[in-house]
Amino acid sequence: MISKSRAEGWIGRICPVEPEAHAAVRFRPLAVRMRSLLDDRRKPSLLVTSSISGQGKTTLSCNLPIALASIAPSC
């Protein structure tokens, strides 16, 4: 179970390492879309930002690279 505690220090995040885990499957369509957008750019980069805390920036920043790696393991 992932802690949802807002206590000081590290807050639990979803970082699936199992390719068929529910969270991993949910990130894959986003990774496919982002991959196609990033491939079209000369210098691909991505900025994850939000004006409000708790909207998932860290979760996205941790999981999107894992999902990208799962769809293009040679990259």
C-alpha positions, 0 to 999 in steps of 0.5 A, a space after each residue: 500500500 502506498 502511503 498518502 501521508 503528508 508528513 514531512 519527508 518523502 511522500 509515497 509515490 507510484 513507481 511501478 516496475 511490473 509492466 502489467 501493473 495497473 498504474 504502469 498500464 495507465 501511464 503507457 498511453 500518455 507515454 506513447 503520445 508524449 513520445 510522438 510529440 518529443 520525436 518531432 522536436 529537434 531538442 526534445 525536453 519536457 517540463 512538468 509544472 503546476 500552480 498548485 501543490 498535490 496535483 501529481 507533478 512528482 508522480 508524473 515525473 517519476 512514472 513517465 520516464 518508466 513508461 517511456 522506457 517500457 515502450 522503447 526499451 532500446 532508447 
